[in-house]
Amino acid sequence: DTLDLAQNTIGDDTREFVVPAGHFFMMGDNRDNSSDSRFQVGYVPADYLVGRANIIFFSIAGGYSPLMFWKWPTEVRGSRILNFVH
């Protein structure tokens, strides 16, 4: 199951991609509003990877920017803060 914030958007029904050897396909966790390999980013060369995500530092719901600090009391996902990535 995925969260579908809007019907019939450009992110719906993503086509099949063939990723070249030595590259990675990146996809954001907000599929309706992510600048990822489907759109602007393209395929990312393996040489560009410099580390691995180990921990979720901060997470905010509702599609709000973390800079909108006035939304934190109701939109911060407290259960995700400082969680290790498996």
VOGU-3710 file (C-alpha; in Angstrom, 3 decimals, decimal comma):
1> dtldlaqnti> 0,000/0,000/0,000  1,166/3,521/-0,761  -0,100/6,943/0,238  -1,635/8,631/-2,799  -1,990/12,331/-2,020  -3,385/13,264/-5,422  -5,037/11,277/-8,193  -3,576/11,011/-11,715  -0,313/12,842/-11,061  2,927/12,450/-12,988
11> gddtrefvvp> 4,213/10,126/-10,239  1,383/7,621/-10,729  1,933/4,543/-12,921  5,700/4,930/-13,137  7,150/3,346/-16,255  9,804/0,618/-16,158  13,405/1,841/-15,980  16,566/0,036/-17,072  19,384/1,178/-14,794  22,853/1,191/-16,384
21> aghffmmgdn> 25,594/-0,866/-14,749  27,451/1,066/-12,065  24,468/3,314/-11,332  21,617/3,409/-8,832  17,959/4,349/-9,141  16,929/6,691/-6,336  13,331/7,073/-5,220  12,083/9,368/-2,498  9,769/8,159/0,229  7,167/10,766/-0,745
31> rdnssdsrfq> 6,336/9,349/-4,161  3,846/12,118/-5,053  6,329/14,881/-4,264  9,909/13,630/-4,679  12,659/14,868/-6,953  14,153/11,452/-7,634  15,443/9,251/-10,474  12,005/9,238/-12,111  12,234/12,963/-12,772  15,073/15,447/-12,155
41> vgyvpadylv> 17,830/13,346/-10,587  18,287/10,560/-13,142  20,550/7,591/-12,455  23,193/8,165/-9,788  26,724/6,856/-10,477  28,032/4,474/-7,791  31,074/6,759/-7,426  28,772/9,484/-6,035  27,756/7,369/-3,041  29,818/8,314/-0,017
51> graniiffsi> 28,063/6,588/2,849  25,092/4,668/4,117  22,048/5,943/5,988  22,180/4,528/9,515  19,663/6,586/11,464  16,531/8,667/10,904  17,326/11,943/12,602  14,066/13,822/12,033  10,740/13,160/10,318  7,781/15,438/9,708
61> aggysplmfw> 4,407/14,439/8,248  1,960/16,276/6,045  4,460/17,236/3,350  5,612/20,196/5,408  9,141/21,503/5,370  11,142/20,930/8,572  11,761/24,691/8,447  8,069/25,219/9,258  8,801/24,783/12,959  5,329/25,999/13,940
71> kwptevrgsr> 3,984/22,705/12,478  6,249/20,551/14,668  3,842/20,114/17,603  1,300/18,340/15,392  3,339/17,045/12,451  6,626/15,678/13,859  6,697/11,884/13,711  8,109/11,228/17,165  8,118/7,469/16,651  10,664/7,848/13,822
81> ilnfvh> 13,135/10,232/15,443  16,538/8,643/16,089  15,445/5,231/14,715  18,098/3,014/13,184  17,756/2,087/9,502  17,822/-1,674/8,893
//
